Amino acid sequence: MTTLLSGLHRLTLWFCAALAVAIIGALSVQIVSRYVFNAPVHMTDDIAEISLIWMTFLGAALVYREGGHIGLDLLDTLTRPALRRWLRIVLHLLVVAVLAYVITQVRQLYPLMSRLEFGTVPKGPLTSKFVLILLPFGIGAGMTILFALEAVWTELRGAPAEADT
């Protein structure tokens, strides 16, 4: 299972890198077309915005797996190794519980999303607010849950955490 999640991690990392390139490319085209040619290209801001949304939620899952989120290590330094292990397991399970609850409450976001507009993005099934916002959120949260369960499994087995970069 860890091998499968490592592959998912690597694939998502490459996808996030491609999204970063898309953001840089779209904004570069916008700057050049607007200020050099005085003819702005439509949808470049939208492409950058949508790419940033996807990169944010997917990147959060990647950073979670790599242990890169901000944390407080005070309890780590003050407790015994066995207690530290159980604290990490409880924290990972809390992440799973919170994200599972949030995913079940996503439908509550629909009224708020009625106020969102994406500038020049044409209306269509692939450009619905579900695809542009709720889908990346759900995928990112689902991946974080998988990575948290993997971390729990690793802690329970007593195996050292895998360092993926």
N, CA, C and O of each residue as an XYZ file, in Angstrom:
660
protein
N       0.818     -1.190      0.000
C       0.000      0.000      0.000
C       0.864      1.256      0.000
O       0.528      2.248     -0.648
N       1.979      1.209      0.731
C       2.876      2.360      0.769
C       3.455      2.639     -0.606
O       3.657      3.797     -0.971
N       3.725      1.593     -1.372
C       4.244      1.779     -2.725
C       3.216      2.481     -3.602
O       3.561      3.368     -4.382
N       1.967      2.086     -3.472
C       0.896      2.730     -4.234
C       0.758      4.201     -3.837
O       0.606      5.065     -4.701
N       0.809      4.486     -2.544
C       0.705      5.868     -2.080
C       1.940      6.685     -2.458
O       1.839      7.891     -2.682
N       3.099      6.039     -2.530
C       4.294      6.744     -2.995
C       4.150      7.124     -4.465
O       4.566      8.206     -4.878
N       3.560      6.229     -5.247
C       3.298      6.550     -6.651
C       2.299      7.682     -6.799
O       2.475      8.566     -7.637
N       1.246      7.657     -5.983
C       0.259      8.744     -5.991
C       0.927     10.055     -5.585
O       0.656     11.102     -6.172
N       1.783      9.996     -4.599
C       2.513     11.178     -4.133
C       3.370     11.754     -5.267
O       3.344     12.959     -5.519
N       4.110     10.906     -5.932
C       4.989     11.346     -7.016
C       4.194     11.922     -8.182
O       4.563     12.958     -8.736
N       3.107     11.255     -8.555
C       2.252     11.737     -9.642
C       1.645     13.099     -9.296
O       1.604     13.995    -10.139
N       1.184     13.248     -8.079
C       0.592     14.514     -7.646
C       1.642     15.609     -7.596
O       1.356     16.761     -7.922
N       2.847     15.262     -7.192
C       3.931     16.235     -7.178
C       4.220     16.759     -8.585
O       4.415     17.958     -8.780
N       4.246     15.863     -9.548
C       4.460     16.284    -10.941
C       3.292     17.125    -11.454
O       3.494     18.094    -12.186
N       2.078     16.754    -11.070
C       0.906     17.521    -11.481
C       0.948     18.929    -10.885
O       0.622     19.902    -11.566
N       1.345     19.038     -9.628
C       1.466     20.359     -8.998
C       2.565     21.185     -9.672
O       2.429     22.399     -9.822
N       3.642     20.529    -10.072
C       4.698     21.248    -10.796
C       4.172     21.764    -12.138
O       4.489     22.881    -12.546
N       3.371     20.947    -12.821
C       2.776     21.381    -14.087
C       1.805     22.539    -13.862
O       1.730     23.452    -14.684
N       1.068     22.510    -12.760
C       0.171     23.615    -12.437
C       0.951     24.895    -12.159
O       0.524     25.979    -12.555
N       2.086     24.777    -11.485
C       2.928     25.952    -11.230
C       3.435     26.540    -12.547
O       3.469     27.759    -12.716
N       3.825     25.674    -13.470
C       4.263     26.137    -14.789
C       3.101     26.810    -15.529
O       3.297     27.820    -16.205
N       1.900     26.254    -15.400
C       0.721     26.860    -16.032
C       0.443     28.248    -15.460
O       0.096     29.167    -16.203
N       0.592     28.405    -14.156
C       0.378     29.714    -13.531
C       1.401     30.722    -14.056
O       1.044     31.828    -14.462
N       2.660     30.331    -14.042
C       3.719     31.230    -14.515
C       3.514     31.567    -15.987
O       3.664     32.722    -16.387
N       3.173     30.564    -16.794
C       2.954     30.798    -18.224
C       1.762     31.705    -18.489
O       1.854     32.635    -19.290
N       0.650     31.439    -17.825
C      -0.560     32.242    -18.044
C      -0.340     33.695    -17.639
O      -0.736     34.610    -18.362
N       0.283     33.908    -16.501
C       0.506     35.281    -16.056
C       1.559     35.988    -16.905
O       1.471     37.198    -17.114
N       2.548     35.250    -17.394
C       3.542     35.845    -18.296
C       2.899     36.280    -19.602
O       3.174     37.370    -20.102
N       2.042     35.426    -20.156
C       1.322     35.781    -21.380
C       0.456     37.015    -21.137
O       0.400     37.914    -21.976
N      -0.209     37.056    -20.002
C      -1.058     38.205    -19.679
C      -0.249     39.497    -19.593
O      -0.666     40.528    -20.121
N       0.893     39.445    -18.938
C       1.721     40.643    -18.788
C       2.242     41.116    -20.135
O       2.167     42.303    -20.450
N       2.773     40.188    -20.935
C       3.326     40.563    -22.241
C       2.230     41.072    -23.166
O       2.398     42.096    -23.827
N       1.114     40.364    -23.213
C       0.053     40.788    -24.127
C      -0.558     42.122    -23.714
O      -0.937     42.918    -24.574
N      -0.656     42.373    -22.437
C      -1.283     43.609    -21.971
C      -0.348     44.805    -22.089
O      -0.754     45.863    -22.569
N       0.888     44.651    -21.661
C       1.771     45.811    -21.580
C       2.690     45.977    -22.791
O       3.175     47.081    -23.039
N       2.934     44.924    -23.539
C       3.771     45.048    -24.731
C       2.909     45.259    -25.968
O       3.166     46.163    -26.763
N       1.880     44.421    -26.130
C       1.051     44.491    -27.331
C      -0.252     45.265    -27.132
O      -0.999     45.481    -28.086
N      -0.522     45.676    -25.907
C      -1.743     46.415    -25.577
C      -3.008     45.684    -26.040
O      -3.985     46.311    -26.449
N      -2.975     44.368    -25.968
C      -4.113     43.529    -26.364
C      -4.193     42.350    -25.393
O      -3.661     41.278    -25.684
N      -4.852     42.534    -24.236
C      -4.873     41.462    -23.237
C      -5.561     40.204    -23.740
O      -6.557     40.260    -24.462
N      -5.009     39.079    -23.343
C      -5.570     37.773    -23.677
C      -6.558     37.395    -22.579
O      -6.232     37.482    -21.396
N      -7.743     36.983    -22.957
C      -8.765     36.617    -21.974
C      -8.475     35.239    -21.396
O      -7.839     34.407    -22.043
N      -8.932     35.007    -20.209
C      -8.871     33.753    -19.470
C      -7.509     33.439    -18.864
O      -7.386     32.422    -18.181
N      -6.482     34.254    -19.075
C      -5.194     33.927    -18.465
C      -5.256     34.040    -16.943
O      -4.671     33.221    -16.234
N      -5.960     35.047    -16.444
C      -6.125     35.165    -14.993
C      -6.924     33.989    -14.439
O      -6.626     33.477    -13.360
N      -7.939     33.569    -15.187
C      -8.762     32.440    -14.743
C      -7.970     31.141    -14.725
O      -8.121     30.328    -13.813
N      -7.126     30.946    -15.730
C      -6.283     29.746    -15.772
C      -5.360     29.732    -14.561
O      -5.187     28.696    -13.918
N      -4.769     30.878    -14.252
C      -3.879     30.961    -13.090
C      -4.653     30.712    -11.791
O      -4.165     30.021    -10.897
N      -5.856     31.277    -11.692
C      -6.660     31.122    -10.474
C      -7.090     29.671    -10.261
O      -6.997     29.148     -9.150
N      -7.551     29.035    -11.309
C      -7.992     27.638    -11.205
C      -6.804     26.724    -10.904
O      -6.913     25.804    -10.094
N      -5.680     26.978    -11.554
C      -4.473     26.189    -11.285
C      -4.025     26.347     -9.844
O      -3.584     25.384     -9.218
N      -4.138     27.566     -9.314
C      -3.752     27.805     -7.926
C      -4.672     27.072     -6.950
O      -4.215     26.549     -5.934
N      -5.955     27.037     -7.260
C      -6.903     26.307     -6.399
C      -6.535     24.824     -6.348
O      -6.441     24.241     -5.268
N      -6.325     24.214     -7.527
C      -5.959     22.801     -7.569
C      -4.627     22.562     -6.862
O      -4.488     21.606     -6.099
N      -3.647     23.436     -7.118
C      -2.328     23.252     -6.531
C      -2.375     23.395     -5.009
O      -1.642     22.705     -4.301
N      -3.219     24.274     -4.509
C      -3.333     24.472     -3.066
C      -3.824     23.214     -2.364
O      -3.210     22.761     -1.399
N      -4.922     22.650     -2.842
C      -5.499     21.494     -2.157
C      -4.668     20.231     -2.354
O      -4.511     19.447     -1.418
N      -4.140     20.023     -3.542
C      -3.299     18.846     -3.760
C      -1.959     18.994     -3.050
O      -1.431     18.030     -2.496
N      -1.420     20.198     -3.072
C      -0.148     20.454     -2.404
C      -0.248     20.285     -0.898
O       0.702     19.831     -0.261
N      -1.388     20.646     -0.322
C      -1.572     20.466      1.120
C      -1.482     18.987      1.490
O      -0.911     18.640      2.524
N      -2.038     18.125      0.657
C      -1.952     16.684      0.918
C      -0.503     16.201      0.814
O      -0.056     15.389      1.625
N       0.223     16.702     -0.183
C       1.626     16.308     -0.330
C       2.455     16.741      0.867
O       3.261     15.971      1.387
N       2.252     17.973      1.296
C       3.006     18.493      2.434
C       2.657     17.712      3.706
O       3.518     17.494      4.558
N       1.409     17.297      3.829
C       1.017     16.492      4.992
C       1.811     15.192      5.013
O       2.335     14.799      6.055
N       1.899     14.532      3.880
C       2.621     13.254      3.835
C       4.098     13.439      4.146
O       4.723     12.575      4.761
N       4.655     14.569      3.718
C       6.073     14.818      3.947
C       6.348     15.369      5.349
O       7.504     15.550      5.732
N       5.287     15.634      6.108
C       5.452     16.165      7.453
C       5.919     17.612      7.462
O       6.622     18.036      8.379
N       5.534     18.362      6.456
C       6.023     19.725      6.305
C       5.121     20.804      6.846
O       5.473     21.982      6.780
N       3.967     20.445      7.380
C       3.080     21.472      7.945
C       3.655     22.004      9.250
O       4.459     21.345      9.909
N       3.237     23.175      9.598
C       3.680     23.792     10.849
C       3.218     22.915     12.011
O       2.074     22.460     12.037
N       4.092     22.687     12.948
C       3.737     21.856     14.091
C       4.388     22.378     15.361
O       5.280     23.225     15.327
N       3.927     21.862     16.451
C       4.470     22.213     17.760
C       5.156     20.970     18.302
O       4.505     19.949     18.524
N       6.454     21.046     18.515
C       7.192     19.865     18.948
C       7.513     19.873     20.442
O       8.391     19.138     20.892
N       6.812     20.691     21.200
C       7.054     20.753     22.645
C       6.793     19.409     23.304
O       7.589     18.943     24.119
N       5.657     18.777     22.944
C       5.349     17.471     23.534
C       6.344     16.414     23.081
O       6.612     15.460     23.811
N       6.888     16.574     21.895
C       7.878     15.626     21.392
C       9.143     15.628     22.255
O       9.753     14.582     22.476
N       9.522     16.791     22.730
C      10.752     16.874     23.519
C      10.538     16.535     24.994
O      11.488     16.191     25.697
N       9.301     16.632     25.459
C       9.035     16.422     26.884
C       8.514     15.027     27.224
O       8.382     14.702     28.404
N       8.222     14.211     26.249
C       7.612     12.911     26.531
C       8.526     11.763     26.123
O       9.499     11.943     25.390
N       8.185     10.590     26.617
C       8.930      9.375     26.288
C       8.590      8.932     24.861
O       7.542      9.310     24.338
N       9.447      8.148     24.234
C       9.197      7.716     22.855
C       7.879      6.964     22.664
O       7.207      7.162     21.652
N       7.496      6.112     23.606
C       6.243      5.357     23.450
C       5.043      6.298     23.469
O       4.106      6.133     22.689
N       5.074      7.276     24.354
C       3.976      8.244     24.422
C       3.943      9.128     23.175
O       2.873      9.463     22.665
N       5.131      9.500     22.692
C       5.199     10.291     21.446
C       4.547      9.547     20.293
O       3.814     10.135     19.499
N       4.817      8.262     20.208
C       4.237      7.435     19.134
C       2.719      7.462     19.209
O       2.056      7.650     18.189
N       2.161      7.280     20.391
C       0.704      7.279     20.542
C       0.109      8.663     20.299
O      -0.996      8.780     19.768
N       0.829      9.703     20.684
C       0.353     11.063     20.387
C       0.282     11.308     18.879
O      -0.673     11.905     18.382
N       1.303     10.840     18.160
C       1.276     10.985     16.690
C       0.112     10.216     16.087
O      -0.543     10.702     15.165
N      -0.151      9.018     16.601
C      -1.278      8.225     16.092
C      -2.590      8.965     16.344
O      -3.435      9.056     15.454
N      -2.759      9.493     17.551
C      -3.993     10.227     17.877
C      -4.129     11.452     16.984
O      -5.225     11.736     16.500
N      -3.051     12.176     16.756
C      -3.120     13.369     15.902
C      -3.494     13.012     14.464
O      -4.303     13.702     13.844
N      -2.917     11.952     13.941
C      -3.274     11.513     12.577
C      -4.745     11.108     12.511
O      -5.439     11.427     11.545
N      -5.215     10.407     13.536
C      -6.626     10.004     13.554
C      -7.552     11.206     13.700
O      -8.657     11.199     13.158
N      -7.124     12.231     14.418
C      -7.903     13.466     14.503
C      -7.990     14.161     13.140
O      -9.035     14.701     12.778
N      -6.901     14.143     12.400
C      -6.915     14.711     11.048
C      -7.919     13.958     10.188
O      -8.698     14.569      9.456
N      -7.902     12.632     10.276
C      -8.862     11.819      9.510
C     -10.285     12.178      9.903
O     -11.139     12.367      9.036
N     -10.550     12.274     11.200
C     -11.911     12.566     11.667
C     -12.376     13.942     11.211
O     -13.501     14.085     10.733
N     -11.540     14.943     11.349
C     -11.930     16.302     10.957
C     -12.175     16.382      9.455
O     -13.183     16.943      9.025
N     -11.269     15.831      8.654
C     -11.451     15.899      7.201
C     -12.648     15.078      6.735
O     -13.350     15.478      5.807
N     -12.884     13.944      7.365
C     -14.062     13.144      7.007
C     -15.337     13.928      7.309
O     -16.280     13.913      6.518
N     -15.362     14.605      8.442
C     -16.531     15.432      8.780
C     -16.696     16.579      7.782
O     -17.805     16.849      7.321
N     -15.602     17.247      7.453
C     -15.674     18.379      6.522
C     -16.159     17.911      5.153
O     -16.954     18.596      4.510
N     -15.691     16.765      4.709
C     -16.141     16.247      3.404
C     -17.647     15.987      3.421
O     -18.333     16.226      2.428
N     -18.158     15.497      4.551
C     -19.607     15.244      4.612
C     -20.408     16.545      4.636
O     -21.602     16.534      4.337
N     -19.783     17.648      4.982
C     -20.481     18.933      5.067
C     -20.261     19.826      3.844
O     -20.678     20.984      3.843
N     -19.618     19.304      2.815
C     -19.308     20.099      1.627
C     -20.565     20.656      0.966
O     -20.538     21.753      0.407
N     -21.640     19.926      1.025
C     -22.870     20.400      0.383
C     -23.346     21.728      0.966
O     -24.107     22.450      0.322
N     -22.903     22.052      2.173
C     -23.257     23.324      2.796
C     -22.574     24.498      2.107
O     -22.959     25.649      2.313
N     -21.561     24.214      1.288
C     -20.852     25.287      0.593
C     -21.585     25.792     -0.642
O     -21.264     26.870     -1.141
N     -22.553     25.049     -1.144
C     -23.250     25.462     -2.364
C     -23.868     26.854     -2.282
O     -23.727     27.616     -3.238
N     -24.547     27.232     -1.194
C     -25.081     28.604     -1.146
C     -23.986     29.670     -1.214
O     -24.173     30.720     -1.829
N     -22.853     29.396     -0.584
C     -21.751     30.354     -0.632
C     -21.160     30.448     -2.031
O     -20.733     31.520     -2.461
N     -21.136     29.323     -2.738
C     -20.538     29.302     -4.067
C     -21.384     30.030     -5.102
O     -20.879     30.373     -6.171
N     -22.643     30.272     -4.817
C     -23.477     30.983     -5.781
C     -22.984     32.411     -5.985
O     -23.306     33.042     -6.991
N     -22.205     32.922     -5.034
C     -21.672     34.277     -5.159
C     -20.348     34.324     -5.894
O     -19.878     35.410     -6.234
N     -19.732     33.182     -6.150
C     -18.434     33.151     -6.819
C     -18.587     33.300     -8.323
O     -19.499     32.738     -8.930
N     -17.704     34.044     -8.897
C     -17.650     34.183    -10.350
C     -16.214     33.985    -10.793
O     -15.286     34.392    -10.095
N     -16.027     33.371    -11.935
C     -14.704     33.155    -12.484
C     -14.510     33.956    -13.762
O     -14.149     33.392    -14.795
N     -14.738     35.233    -13.709
C     -14.442     36.138    -14.813
C     -14.891     35.658    -16.171
O     -16.087     35.626    -16.460
N     -13.940     35.285    -17.010
C     -14.223     34.953    -18.403
C     -14.341     33.463    -18.665
O     -14.412     33.051    -19.823
N     -14.363     32.647    -17.629
C     -14.487     31.202    -17.838
C     -15.878     30.912    -18.392
O     -16.879     31.279    -17.775
N     -15.950     30.253    -19.555
C     -17.267     29.946    -20.120
C     -18.010     28.936    -19.261
O     -17.389     28.078    -18.634
N     -19.316     29.027    -19.227
C     -20.141     28.097    -18.446
C     -20.201     26.756    -19.172
O     -20.385     26.702    -20.388
N     -20.045     25.697    -18.425
C     -20.102     24.368    -19.004
C     -19.882     23.317    -17.943
O     -19.577     23.655    -16.799
N     -20.031     22.027    -18.297
C     -19.891     20.966    -17.290
C     -18.471     20.854    -16.721
O     -18.309     20.514    -15.549
N     -17.453     21.132    -17.521
C     -16.081     21.046    -17.028
C     -15.636     22.316    -16.317
O     -14.567     22.351    -15.707
N     -16.454     23.353    -16.395
C     -16.106     24.604    -15.724
C     -17.127     24.963    -14.648
O     -17.273     26.128    -14.279
N     -17.825     23.957    -14.155
C     -18.774     24.223    -13.071
C     -18.001     24.485    -11.780
O     -16.827     24.133    -11.671
N     -18.646     25.085    -10.834
C     -17.987     25.381     -9.563
C     -17.634     24.101     -8.812
O     -16.722     24.090     -7.986
N     -18.357     23.026     -9.102
C     -18.019     21.735     -8.512
C     -16.630     21.303     -8.974
O     -15.788     20.926     -8.158
N     -16.393     21.357    -10.281
C     -15.113     20.923    -10.835
C     -14.003     21.891    -10.447
O     -12.870     21.477    -10.201
N     -14.326     23.171    -10.394
C     -13.288     24.167    -10.158
C     -12.904     24.311     -8.686
O     -11.776     24.701     -8.383
N     -13.824     24.001     -7.762
C     -13.526     24.213     -6.341
C     -13.762     22.967     -5.503
O     -12.855     22.510     -4.807
N     -14.964     22.414     -5.559
C     -15.288     21.303     -4.662
C     -14.518     20.031     -5.007
O     -14.125     19.288     -4.107
N     -14.299     19.769     -6.284
C     -13.553     18.569     -6.672
C     -12.101     18.617     -6.195
O     -11.634     17.644     -5.601
N     -11.364     19.715     -6.431
C      -9.991     19.717     -5.895
C      -9.952     19.642     -4.372
O      -9.060     19.013     -3.803
N     -10.917     20.280     -3.712
C     -10.972     20.187     -2.250
C     -11.200     18.744     -1.817
O     -10.508     18.242     -0.931
N     -12.168     18.078     -2.439
C     -12.472     16.692     -2.076
C     -11.316     15.751     -2.349
O     -11.011     14.881     -1.533
N     -10.672     15.921     -3.490
C      -9.528     15.058     -3.828
C      -8.375     15.309     -2.857
O      -7.754     14.364     -2.370
N      -8.090     16.580     -2.578
C      -7.016     16.902     -1.635
C      -7.301     16.369     -0.244
O      -6.412     15.818      0.405
N      -8.542     16.528      0.222
C      -8.911     16.011      1.544
C      -8.845     14.486      1.559
O      -8.367     13.898      2.529
N      -9.316     13.848      0.506
C      -9.260     12.389      0.427
C      -7.831     11.874      0.438
O      -7.526     10.882      1.100
N      -6.953     12.552     -0.299
C      -5.542     12.147     -0.297
C      -4.916     12.355      1.078
O      -4.115     11.534      1.525
N      -5.272     13.438      1.747
C      -4.743     13.679      3.088
C      -5.205     12.589      4.046
O      -4.432     12.134      4.889
N      -6.457     12.168      3.920
C      -6.959     11.074      4.755
C      -6.163      9.797      4.490
O      -5.766      9.103      5.426
N      -5.932      9.492      3.220
C      -5.128      8.303      2.888
C      -3.727      8.396      3.486
O      -3.222      7.428      4.056
N      -3.107      9.560      3.353
C      -1.752      9.725      3.871
C      -1.736      9.663      5.399
O      -0.774      9.162      5.981
N      -2.784     10.165      6.055
C      -2.866     10.091      7.516
C      -3.034      8.635      7.962
O      -2.415      8.207      8.936
N      -3.869      7.881      7.252
C      -4.038      6.459      7.584
C      -2.745      5.692      7.344
O      -2.421      4.774      8.096
N      -2.006      6.062      6.302
C      -0.704      5.443      6.064
C       0.243      5.740      7.220
O       0.987      4.862      7.658
N       0.217      6.986      7.718
C       1.081      7.358      8.840
C       0.700      6.582     10.100
O       1.575      6.158     10.855
N      -0.600      6.393     10.330
C      -1.053      5.597     11.480
C      -0.544      4.166     11.340
O      -0.021      3.591     12.294
N      -0.698      3.599     10.158
C      -0.239      2.229      9.912
C       1.265      2.115     10.146
O       1.731      1.149     10.750
N       2.017      3.094      9.671
C       3.469      3.099      9.865
C       3.817      3.170     11.348
O       4.711      2.467     11.819
N       3.106      4.023     12.077
C       3.363      4.140     13.529
C       3.014      2.843     14.253
O       3.749      2.413     15.142
N       1.900      2.218     13.881
C       1.492      0.975     14.540
C       2.462     -0.164     14.256
O       2.713     -1.005     15.120
N       2.998     -0.188     13.062
C       3.989     -1.207     12.706
C       5.321     -0.948     13.364
O       6.128     -1.864     13.526
N       5.562      0.310     13.750
C       6.838      0.659     14.353
C       7.913      0.899     13.333
O       9.086      1.018     13.685
N       7.537      0.973     12.065
C       8.522      1.200     11.000
C       8.877      2.674     10.946
O       8.043      3.524     11.259
N      10.109      2.990     10.550
C      10.472      4.397     10.416
C       9.685      5.044      9.272
O       9.371      4.391      8.277
N       9.374      6.323      9.426
C       8.618      7.041      8.399
C       9.439      7.132      7.130
O      10.649      7.354      7.169
N       8.759      6.955      5.998
C       9.396      7.011      4.694
C       9.607      8.461      4.300
O       8.696      9.276      4.445
N      10.784      8.799      3.808
C      11.076     10.182      3.398
C      10.971     10.281      1.894
O      11.909      9.926      1.181
N       9.852     10.755      1.405
C       9.657     10.962     -0.034
C       9.932     12.406     -0.378
O       9.429     13.318      0.279
N      10.712     12.610     -1.384
C      10.934     13.967     -1.886
C      10.773     14.028     -3.356
O      10.924     15.096     -3.950
